[in-house]
Amino acid sequence: MAMPLAVSEQFGILQTFQFMVLISQSFVIMNPQSYYEQYARARIDGRKDVISFAGLSKIQWHLSWNTLAALSIFLQNTIIIVIGCILNFQFCSAQSLAIYIPTFLLTSLEVTAICDIIQHFCKTIQTFQQIFNVCSLLIFFAPALAAGMFIDSIQKYYLAIFSFLPSFPLMNAIDAGFNLGYFNGSLSNIIVSKNYLILQWGLQIIYTIIYSLIALKLDNSIVKSKSNVDFNVKQPETSEKQLQSNVYNFGIDNMTQQVKEQYYALKQSLHHNQLTVGSEDALDLLPIQRPVPSPIIIYNVSKTFKSKDRNIIANSNINLLINPRTIFGLLGPNGSGKTTLCKALMMAHSLDSGDILLENASIRSKNLNIQKGVIGICLQNDAALFDELTVQEHIDFYSQICYKQSKLNVIQQFQLTEHVNKRAKELSGGWKRRLTVACTLVNDPNILILDEITSGVDAVAREDIWRLIKNICKDKTIIATTHTLHEAQAHFDNIGFIMNGRIVCCGSVDQINKLYENKMCVELRGYLNEDFFQRVQQKGIIMQDCQNRLLSVQSLDAECAGNVDELFDELLKEQEAGRIQSFQLSQRQFDQVFYELIIITVQKQEVNNSSHYQMISCNTTNVSKYLFWDESAKQDVNIMEIVPTETGDQCIQTIQIVVKENQRTVSDDNELFKYIFNDGR
Ligand SMILES: Nc1ncnc2c1ncn2[C@@H]1O[C@H](COP(=O)(O)OP(=O)(O)OP(=O)(O)O)[C@@H](O)[C@H]1O
């Protein structure tokens, strides 16, 4: 071994080398992926797979891990020292090696034992890192720096005191002494000459044993292989809806390893992505290959939710063809089945019958490729957002887990720039909705499902959101649900009205408007006599009351055959004659069309072979009585729901009744009552 140079002779190189040593040590201790963090992760995780794989007992595994850990640190430092020897640095003498190498080994054992203790008090890897870093600062660097700074000015024999401290402060003090250029080699001489080295090793062994015993005592996971730690610490708490949203938006269920494995396995097996359809009927209906972009075909889709006492038909024989790159709106009252259909599209539940073709593949083929990366869905209530994450963190998070990443700068596009550092919980409803849509678009899906994305958003923000979506998503097929009729009229290309799980009307906004262009609404103060009605009827105008005549303002519906002018003239004559004080003639609005459709649907006695819908009005008390008491009726009849009518009469309620499949059809209310309640009431 070459003789060490004097400090003054090697100062420049030494400084550089010392700096490297410091950096390497900082890296080991501070880096989140550092060796110790890996160790803690393994400990916190429990690594049952490693244990069973190696066939080791838990304690054996723990000890082997400790030894491996120690060896790894030892190797790292040995390399540094050997380089130092080759470069003939002062501290790399045989004497120094004798101090350092075994000390590093022992120190590493101590540190892993300390990791065990720290991890016991940590619920997450992050907390572990934080505590470990603070401890590192306190027990590694602070004493080391202090010792390094004063090492030349203190009496040599006081250095012995350091030997009685837990050993790594001492060794790091020596390290720092070297690294910072304060130390000139005399300490190693003293330690060796006074046999402090042996004392120090002895102490290190004792400390390691003590730390390990404390760790063993504290840490049940070693003994019971049961961790009290949530390993999924990088993930914010995730609700079922959020999970669905993540899965269906981005295709990677990063919450459970199992799903991830399945995903990759399926991805591989679906390498040769062929069109597959779920039923032979669908095969008959649809050609095998379709050009891209392809329409979405919803064919004969039905879904019934079964509960203990009743079945809810959420979707019933739905058939829709949604052209690519168009916006299709699903409108319907609460509980009509919109969300259920959206969920069917994203394969959140199995279908009772029918099939859906997306991107030339059937959802029944369980071809995960068609959902992952293809469909983006914004569920209601901003389910994809995490309260504690900022806007930027959301985009980063979804960018990390997405299947294919959009080139779009969604933050900019959705004008979220000034909110990037706000947490989701600090955003207003409208901004949350924007962020939800932005998160969905990170994955650049071909098909976008927007379930009531503008609910609770003011009119201006609503327009803004739609303007942005239409601007950004020109090449996407969008299926949107809404309760806002104006929104549907203004922004959707085609609309499907859904009621009681059935599509009752479907077409373009223009087509639907056209159906009603001759339908007028008349509001007037005063009363029209029978003569008036007869007169207009002769002109082909059919009018009827739609509200209570007792009100001073009378509302009437009028269906004109293109002769609105004549109706206006007749009304004017009535006003001049003093029979009415004022009147207003207007075209039926889109929302009135919608409400009318609902009324028509519920009034229409739909009878077909498979199921039968009835609306009946009856006394609430009797309904309740028979609903719950007449067991034989319950076997044959499913009561869907009880909807109070708007008559204001509390004892009259409208109930909707669905007769089970293959029961005989019932043609009128009386017979239905008889059928249900067996007593003709
Ligand atoms: N998981 C389920 N279990 C049982 N019933 C369900 C389930 N999901 C939906 N339903 C029922 O299916 C029907 C349709 O529900 P869906 O959520 O599809 O309606 P919707 O049109 O989206 O309503 P809204 O406009 O209120 O969101 C409702 O009667 C609902 O109670």
The ligand as an SDF file (V2000), in Angstrom:
LIG
                    3D

 31 33  0  0  0  0  0  0  0  0999 V2000
  -76.6310   -1.5820   -9.3970 N   0  0  0  0  0  0  0  0  0  0  0  0
  -77.9570   -1.4360   -9.3920 C   0  0  0  0  0  0  0  0  0  0  0  0
  -78.7290   -2.2570   -8.6490 N   0  0  0  0  0  0  0  0  0  0  0  0
  -80.0670   -2.1400   -8.6550 C   0  0  0  0  0  0  0  0  0  0  0  0
  -80.7220   -1.2200   -9.3700 N   0  0  0  0  0  0  0  0  0  0  0  0
  -80.0110   -0.3690  -10.1220 C   0  0  0  0  0  0  0  0  0  0  0  0
  -78.5980   -0.4290  -10.1780 C   0  0  0  0  0  0  0  0  0  0  0  0
  -78.1470    0.5410  -11.0100 N   0  0  0  0  0  0  0  0  0  0  0  0
  -79.2410    1.1800  -11.4610 C   0  0  0  0  0  0  0  0  0  0  0  0
  -80.3510    0.6290  -10.9320 N   0  0  0  0  0  0  0  0  0  0  0  0
  -81.7290    1.0130  -11.2080 C   0  0  0  0  0  0  0  0  0  0  0  0
  -81.8850    1.0370  -12.6090 O   0  0  0  0  0  0  0  0  0  0  0  0
  -82.7000    2.1300  -12.9950 C   0  0  0  0  0  0  0  0  0  0  0  0
  -81.9540    2.9840  -14.0000 C   0  0  0  0  0  0  0  0  0  0  0  0
  -80.8940    3.6340  -13.3170 O   0  0  0  0  0  0  0  0  0  0  0  0
  -79.8750    4.6150  -14.0530 P   0  0  0  0  0  0  0  0  0  0  0  0
  -78.8540    5.0250  -13.0640 O   0  0  0  0  0  0  0  0  0  0  0  0
  -79.4070    3.9740  -15.2890 O   0  0  0  0  0  0  0  0  0  0  0  0
  -80.8240    5.8550  -14.3990 O   0  0  0  0  0  0  0  0  0  0  0  0
  -80.4400    7.2750  -14.9920 P   0  0  0  0  0  0  0  0  0  0  0  0
  -81.3370    7.5060  -16.1430 O   0  0  0  0  0  0  0  0  0  0  0  0
  -78.9920    7.3700  -15.2510 O   0  0  0  0  0  0  0  0  0  0  0  0
  -80.8530    8.1980  -13.7850 O   0  0  0  0  0  0  0  0  0  0  0  0
  -80.2840    9.6550  -13.3690 P   0  0  0  0  0  0  0  0  0  0  0  0
  -80.7250   10.6050  -14.4030 O   0  0  0  0  0  0  0  0  0  0  0  0
  -80.9450    9.8840  -12.0510 O   0  0  0  0  0  0  0  0  0  0  0  0
  -78.7970    9.5150  -13.2640 O   0  0  0  0  0  0  0  0  0  0  0  0
  -83.0600    2.8820  -11.7200 C   0  0  0  0  0  0  0  0  0  0  0  0
  -84.3510    2.4750  -11.3200 O   0  0  0  0  0  0  0  0  0  0  0  0
  -82.0300    2.4180  -10.7270 C   0  0  0  0  0  0  0  0  0  0  0  0
  -82.5550    2.4410   -9.4240 O   0  0  0  0  0  0  0  0  0  0  0  0
  1  2  1  0
  2  3  1  0
  2  7  2  0
  3  4  2  0
  4  5  1  0
  5  6  2  0
  6  7  1  0
  6 10  1  0
  7  8  1  0
  8  9  2  0
  9 10  1  0
 10 11  1  0
 11 12  1  0
 11 30  1  0
 12 13  1  0
 13 14  1  0
 13 28  1  0
 14 15  1  0
 15 16  1  0
 16 17  2  0
 16 18  1  0
 16 19  1  0
 19 20  1  0
 20 21  2  0
 20 22  1  0
 20 23  1  0
 23 24  1  0
 24 25  2  0
 24 26  1  0
 24 27  1  0
 28 29  1  0
 28 30  1  0
 30 31  1  0
M  END
$$$$
